Amino acid sequence: MAHVETNPNLQEQLKAYMMRQLKIRADYVEQKAKEFCPVDTGTLKDSIETQKQPDGYEVGSFGISYAKYIEFGTTRHGPVAFVRRAVAAMLLAFSKR
């Protein structure tokens, strides 16, 4: 019977690899969100960042209460969808790899 060697660190190595891949994609989304973000004073664009979470990364506009109204629109103004467009761009870009 064939001998199969196991790697005792495989789970940790896979987790580290996945976290690196998530970070690459989160950084891409952050870059694209800043590119697609409408600019008046620059405050909204400057607030877009990537934050590490226990199970991955979160990209968004942190600390700006009106960001959701720009992203999703209001009854008076349509949505800009700069974050959703950034996610779509990342999915398209990374699906080609």
C-alpha positions as CSV (number, residue, x, y, z in Angstrom):
1,M,0.0,0.0,0.0
2,A,1.2,3.5,-0.8
3,H,2.5,5.7,1.9
4,V,0.8,9.1,2.1
5,E,2.6,11.9,3.9
6,T,0.5,14.5,5.7
7,N,1.3,18.1,6.4
8,P,0.5,18.9,10.0
9,N,0.5,22.6,9.2
10,L,-1.8,22.3,6.2
11,Q,-4.8,23.9,7.8
12,E,-2.8,26.9,9.0
13,Q,-1.2,27.3,5.6
14,L,-4.5,27.2,3.8
15,K,-6.0,29.7,6.1
16,A,-3.0,32.1,5.6
17,Y,-3.3,31.6,1.8
18,M,-7.0,32.4,1.9
19,M,-6.5,35.5,4.0
20,R,-3.8,36.8,1.6
21,Q,-6.2,36.2,-1.3
22,L,-9.0,38.0,0.5
23,K,-6.7,40.9,1.2
24,I,-5.7,41.2,-2.4
25,R,-9.3,41.3,-3.5
26,A,-10.3,43.7,-0.7
27,D,-7.6,46.1,-1.7
28,Y,-8.8,45.9,-5.3
29,V,-12.4,46.7,-4.2
30,E,-11.1,49.6,-2.1
31,Q,-9.1,51.0,-5.1
32,K,-12.1,50.7,-7.4
33,A,-14.6,52.2,-4.9
34,K,-12.3,55.2,-4.6
35,E,-12.2,55.4,-8.4
36,F,-16.0,55.2,-8.8
37,C,-16.8,57.4,-5.8
38,P,-18.3,60.8,-6.6
39,V,-16.2,63.7,-5.3
40,D,-17.5,66.9,-3.9
41,T,-15.2,67.7,-0.9
42,G,-13.3,64.4,-1.0
43,T,-14.5,63.4,2.5
44,L,-16.4,60.3,1.3
45,K,-13.6,59.1,-1.0
46,D,-11.1,59.6,1.9
47,S,-13.3,57.5,4.2
48,I,-13.2,54.4,2.0
49,E,-10.9,51.8,3.6
50,T,-10.3,48.1,4.2
51,Q,-10.7,46.9,7.7
52,K,-9.5,43.5,8.9
53,Q,-12.2,41.4,10.5
54,P,-11.7,38.0,12.4
55,D,-12.8,36.1,9.3
56,G,-11.7,38.3,6.5
57,Y,-11.8,41.9,5.4
58,E,-14.5,44.6,5.1
59,V,-14.3,47.4,2.6
60,G,-16.5,50.4,3.1
61,S,-16.9,54.0,4.0
62,F,-16.4,54.1,7.7
63,G,-17.5,57.1,9.8
64,I,-19.5,58.9,7.1
65,S,-23.2,58.7,7.9
66,Y,-24.3,59.8,4.4
67,A,-22.3,57.1,2.5
68,K,-25.3,54.8,2.3
69,Y,-27.5,57.5,0.7
70,I,-24.9,58.0,-2.0
71,E,-24.5,54.2,-2.5
72,F,-28.2,53.3,-2.5
73,G,-29.8,56.6,-3.4
74,T,-32.8,58.5,-1.8
75,T,-36.2,59.5,-3.0
76,R,-34.6,62.6,-4.5
77,H,-31.4,61.3,-5.8
78,G,-30.6,58.0,-7.6
79,P,-28.0,55.6,-6.4
80,V,-24.3,55.9,-7.4
81,A,-23.5,52.3,-6.3
82,F,-19.7,53.0,-6.1
83,V,-19.1,50.1,-3.7
84,R,-21.3,47.7,-5.6
85,R,-19.6,48.6,-8.9
86,A,-16.2,48.1,-7.2
87,V,-17.3,44.6,-6.1
88,A,-18.6,43.8,-9.6
89,A,-15.3,45.0,-11.1
90,M,-13.3,42.8,-8.7
91,L,-15.5,39.7,-9.5
92,L,-15.0,40.3,-13.2
93,A,-11.2,40.9,-12.9
94,F,-10.5,37.9,-10.7
95,S,-12.8,35.5,-12.6
96,K,-10.5,35.9,-15.6
97,R,-7.4,34.6,-13.7
